[in-house]
Amino acid sequence: MEEFAEAVVGVPGEGLNVEQRKLLTIGVELAAKPALLFFLDEPTSGLDSQSSWSILGFLRKLADHGQSVLSTIHQPSAILFQEFDRLLFLTTGGRTVYFGDIGPNSQTLTNYFEKHGARHCSGSENVAEYILEVVNPETSAQANCDWVEIWRTSEENKNMLTQLERINQETCKICPEGSTHKDSGQFAMPLYTQTYYTTIRAFQQYWRTPGYILHKFRLGVISALSVLTQQLSKI
């Protein structure tokens, strides 16, 4: 973001483009220092393939450095789909169809569906489109197959629930008194740094919108004249 660090965000069609606005939004969320989870709602929507790859590559770096990232994704390409580690696949009504690892070349995901009767996924297919086709009754060869029920009774679901229970138990064992983690505060920057930059930002906003200052000046003049007129009428 250093290339457009001093740029004006502007309004849609002016200022920053769509990709830069996405990066700015991510940067604002990172500045808030998320303690547990970094959530994004369709970060690649409205972007071309190159911009989408740039955004997903940045999120991949965050995940590799220990930041938990949760993102919804809409019709990802095969390359973008491989950037995710785990998938929560929901169907109508928010019911779970699959929740687990994607695996190298999506083998873990495709093996699950093929094991339960879905057709074979060729290496040239987009896995995201493949699983949508398999689950959709209108496009699937197994129209009567209840993938929600298959997931509920699957071994993968039992293993996932066992893992979640283990994580909950380990979390409960962590006592605040014995914790060595030191909270550095609610914000990533100290108060004087926040005050300095927010003050500069406020004056920049006033400078970039002179109409606001002129309106305030006119309002002050009109109010003063109105009070003066009332006082003179009493004399």
C-alpha positions as CSV (number, residue, x, y, z in Angstrom):
1,M,0.0,0.0,0.0
2,E,3.0,2.3,0.1
3,E,2.4,3.2,-3.6
4,F,-0.8,5.0,-2.7
5,A,-0.2,5.8,0.9
6,E,-0.9,9.6,0.4
7,A,-3.8,9.2,-2.0
8,V,-7.3,10.4,-1.4
9,V,-9.8,7.5,-1.2
10,G,-12.4,9.5,-3.1
11,V,-15.8,8.4,-4.2
12,P,-16.5,5.3,-6.5
13,G,-15.1,6.2,-9.9
14,E,-12.6,8.6,-8.5
15,G,-9.6,8.2,-6.2
16,L,-8.6,4.6,-5.3
17,N,-9.6,1.7,-7.6
18,V,-11.5,-1.4,-6.4
19,E,-8.4,-3.4,-5.6
20,Q,-6.8,-0.5,-3.6
21,R,-10.1,0.0,-1.7
22,K,-10.1,-3.7,-0.8
23,L,-6.5,-3.5,0.5
24,L,-7.4,-0.3,2.4
25,T,-10.3,-2.1,4.1
26,I,-8.0,-5.0,5.0
27,G,-5.4,-2.6,6.4
28,V,-8.0,-0.8,8.5
29,E,-9.0,-4.1,10.0
30,L,-5.4,-5.1,10.7
31,A,-4.8,-1.8,12.4
32,A,-7.6,-2.7,14.8
33,K,-5.4,-5.7,15.8
34,P,-7.9,-8.5,15.7
35,A,-7.2,-10.7,18.7
36,L,-8.7,-14.0,17.4
37,L,-10.1,-13.9,13.9
38,F,-9.8,-11.8,10.8
39,F,-13.1,-12.0,8.8
40,L,-13.7,-11.0,5.2
41,D,-16.9,-11.1,3.3
42,E,-16.2,-12.0,-0.4
43,P,-12.8,-10.1,-0.7
44,T,-12.5,-10.9,-4.4
45,S,-15.9,-9.7,-5.6
46,G,-15.7,-7.1,-8.3
47,L,-12.0,-7.8,-9.0
48,D,-10.3,-9.2,-12.1
49,S,-8.2,-12.4,-11.9
50,Q,-4.9,-10.6,-11.3
51,S,-6.3,-8.4,-8.5
52,S,-8.1,-11.4,-6.9
53,W,-4.8,-13.3,-6.9
54,S,-3.1,-10.3,-5.3
55,I,-5.7,-10.1,-2.5
56,L,-5.6,-13.9,-1.8
57,G,-1.8,-13.9,-1.9
58,F,-1.8,-11.2,0.8
59,L,-4.3,-13.1,2.9
60,R,-2.2,-16.3,2.5
61,K,0.8,-14.4,3.9
62,L,-1.2,-13.4,6.9
63,A,-2.3,-16.9,7.5
64,D,1.2,-18.2,7.2
65,H,2.3,-15.8,9.9
66,G,-0.2,-17.1,12.4
67,Q,-3.3,-14.9,11.7
68,S,-6.5,-16.8,11.6
69,V,-8.5,-15.7,8.5
70,L,-12.1,-16.6,7.9
71,S,-13.5,-15.6,4.5
72,T,-16.5,-16.2,2.4
73,I,-15.8,-16.7,-1.3
74,H,-18.0,-16.5,-4.4
75,Q,-17.2,-18.7,-7.5
76,P,-13.4,-18.9,-6.9
77,S,-11.1,-20.1,-9.7
78,A,-9.3,-23.3,-9.2
79,I,-6.0,-21.5,-8.4
80,L,-7.7,-19.2,-5.8
81,F,-9.5,-22.2,-4.2
82,Q,-6.2,-23.9,-3.5
83,E,-5.1,-20.9,-1.3
84,F,-7.6,-22.0,1.4
85,D,-6.7,-24.6,4.0
86,R,-10.1,-25.6,5.2
87,L,-13.6,-25.4,3.8
88,L,-17.0,-25.0,5.4
89,F,-19.5,-25.8,2.7
90,L,-23.1,-24.9,3.5
91,T,-26.3,-25.7,1.6
92,T,-29.8,-24.2,1.8
93,G,-30.8,-23.2,5.3
94,G,-27.2,-23.0,6.5
95,R,-26.9,-26.8,6.8
96,T,-23.4,-28.2,6.7
97,V,-22.4,-30.4,3.7
98,Y,-18.6,-30.5,4.4
99,F,-16.3,-29.0,7.0
100,G,-12.6,-30.0,6.9
101,D,-9.3,-29.8,5.1
102,I,-9.2,-29.2,1.4
103,G,-5.8,-31.0,1.0
104,P,-3.1,-30.7,-1.7
105,N,-4.7,-30.3,-5.1
106,S,-8.1,-30.6,-3.3
107,Q,-7.6,-34.4,-3.0
108,T,-9.0,-34.6,0.6
109,L,-12.2,-32.7,-0.5
110,T,-12.8,-34.6,-3.7
111,N,-12.0,-38.0,-2.1
112,Y,-14.8,-37.3,0.5
113,F,-17.4,-36.8,-2.2
114,E,-16.2,-39.6,-4.4
115,K,-16.2,-42.0,-1.5
116,H,-19.9,-41.3,-0.9
117,G,-20.9,-41.9,-4.4
118,A,-20.2,-38.7,-6.3
119,R,-18.7,-38.9,-9.8
120,H,-15.0,-38.6,-10.3
121,C,-13.5,-35.1,-10.4
122,S,-11.0,-34.8,-13.2
123,G,-7.8,-32.9,-12.8
124,S,-8.9,-30.2,-15.3
125,E,-12.1,-29.3,-13.4
126,N,-12.6,-26.5,-11.0
127,V,-13.2,-28.2,-7.6
128,A,-15.4,-25.4,-6.4
129,E,-17.7,-25.8,-9.4
130,Y,-17.5,-29.6,-9.0
131,I,-18.8,-29.7,-5.5
132,L,-21.6,-27.2,-6.3
133,E,-22.6,-29.5,-9.2
134,V,-22.6,-32.6,-7.0
135,V,-24.7,-31.1,-4.3
136,N,-27.2,-29.4,-6.5
137,P,-30.1,-31.8,-7.2
138,E,-30.8,-30.2,-10.6
139,T,-27.3,-30.9,-11.9
140,S,-26.3,-34.0,-9.9
141,A,-26.6,-37.5,-11.1
142,Q,-27.6,-38.4,-7.5
143,A,-30.7,-36.1,-7.2
144,N,-32.0,-38.0,-4.2
145,C,-28.7,-38.0,-2.3
146,D,-28.9,-36.1,1.0
147,W,-25.4,-34.8,1.5
148,V,-26.4,-33.1,4.8
149,E,-27.3,-36.4,6.3
150,I,-24.2,-38.1,4.8
151,W,-22.1,-35.5,6.6
152,R,-23.8,-35.9,9.9
153,T,-23.2,-39.6,9.9
154,S,-19.7,-39.5,8.4
155,E,-16.5,-40.4,10.1
156,E,-15.1,-37.0,9.1
157,N,-17.8,-35.2,11.1
158,K,-17.1,-37.4,14.1
159,N,-13.4,-36.6,13.9
160,M,-14.2,-32.9,13.5
161,L,-16.4,-32.9,16.6
162,T,-13.8,-34.7,18.6
163,Q,-11.2,-32.2,17.6
164,L,-13.4,-29.3,18.5
165,E,-14.1,-30.9,21.9
166,R,-10.4,-31.3,22.5
167,I,-9.8,-27.6,21.6
168,N,-12.5,-26.5,24.0
169,Q,-11.1,-28.6,26.8
170,E,-7.6,-27.2,26.2
171,T,-9.0,-23.7,26.2
172,C,-10.8,-24.2,29.5
173,K,-7.6,-25.4,31.1
174,I,-5.9,-22.1,30.4
175,C,-6.2,-20.1,33.6
176,P,-5.9,-16.3,33.4
177,E,-3.7,-16.1,36.5
178,G,-1.2,-18.6,35.0
179,S,-1.3,-17.2,31.5
180,T,2.0,-15.7,30.3
181,H,0.3,-13.7,27.5
182,K,0.5,-10.0,28.0
183,D,-2.1,-7.9,26.5
184,S,-0.6,-4.9,24.8
185,G,-3.8,-2.9,24.9
186,Q,-6.9,-2.5,22.9
187,F,-5.2,-0.7,20.1
188,A,-2.0,-1.3,18.1
189,M,-0.7,2.2,18.6
190,P,-0.3,4.3,21.8
191,L,-2.7,7.2,22.6
192,Y,-0.3,10.0,21.6
193,T,0.3,8.4,18.2
194,Q,-3.4,8.0,17.6
195,T,-4.0,11.6,18.6
196,Y,-1.2,12.9,16.3
197,Y,-2.4,11.1,13.2
198,T,-6.2,11.6,13.8
199,T,-5.6,15.3,14.2
200,I,-3.7,15.5,10.9
201,R,-6.4,13.5,9.2
202,A,-9.1,15.8,10.6
203,F,-7.4,18.9,9.3
204,Q,-6.8,17.2,5.9
205,Q,-10.5,16.5,5.6
206,Y,-11.3,20.1,6.4
207,W,-8.7,21.3,3.8
208,R,-10.1,18.9,1.1
209,T,-13.7,20.0,1.8
210,P,-13.7,23.8,1.9
211,G,-17.4,23.9,1.3
212,Y,-18.0,22.6,4.8
213,I,-15.9,25.4,6.3
214,L,-17.6,28.0,4.2
215,H,-21.0,26.8,5.3
216,K,-19.9,26.9,8.9
217,F,-18.6,30.4,8.4
218,R,-21.8,31.6,6.8
219,L,-23.9,30.0,9.5
220,G,-21.8,31.8,12.1
221,V,-22.2,35.2,10.3
222,I,-25.9,34.8,9.8
223,S,-26.4,33.7,13.5
224,A,-24.4,36.7,14.7
225,L,-26.4,39.1,12.5
226,S,-29.6,37.6,13.7
227,V,-28.7,38.1,17.3
228,L,-27.5,41.6,16.6
229,T,-30.8,42.4,14.9
230,Q,-32.8,41.2,17.8
231,Q,-30.7,43.2,20.2
232,L,-31.1,46.4,18.1
233,S,-34.8,45.9,17.9
234,K,-35.0,46.0,21.7
235,I,-33.3,49.4,21.9
